[in-house]
Amino acid sequence: MKNKSFKLLLIILLFNLFSCNNTATYSDFTEAAANPDTEYHVVGKLNKTIPVYYEPKINADECSFMMLDNKGLEKKVVLHKSVPQDFAKSEQIVLIGKMQGDEFHANEILMKCPSKYNDGKPQV
């Protein structure tokens, strides 16, 4: 009986240990700047008043833009990918990356775009 309980406890502890190492942390630019070695998921909105910089002839896998996090802090973001489709239409952005100096360098981006449905009817 003790042996089974010990094995069950060991399995639970190992599961928790491995699952905690891969969890994502949603944050803001302030926390990401305080811990530049940690990868964060920063949630915010594209500042649409400042143009997105993308020069595919120079580097097709990099673009930069300004983003406001959920606390209102604005930072320059360097996305190490090309500009996503419908990027300018996005309502909310989640960036996955790290702070490097005063810039947030993102390797991944998730976007929430406006729904194409309005009152159950498709928009044309």
Buried (B, 14 or more C-beta within 10 A) or exposed (E): EEEEEEEEEEEEEEEEEEEEEEEEEEBBBEBBBEEEEEBBBBBBBBBEEEEBEBEEEEEEEBBBBBBBBBEEBBBBBBBBEBBBEEBEEBEEBBBBBBBEEEBBBBEEBEBEEEEEEEEEEEEE
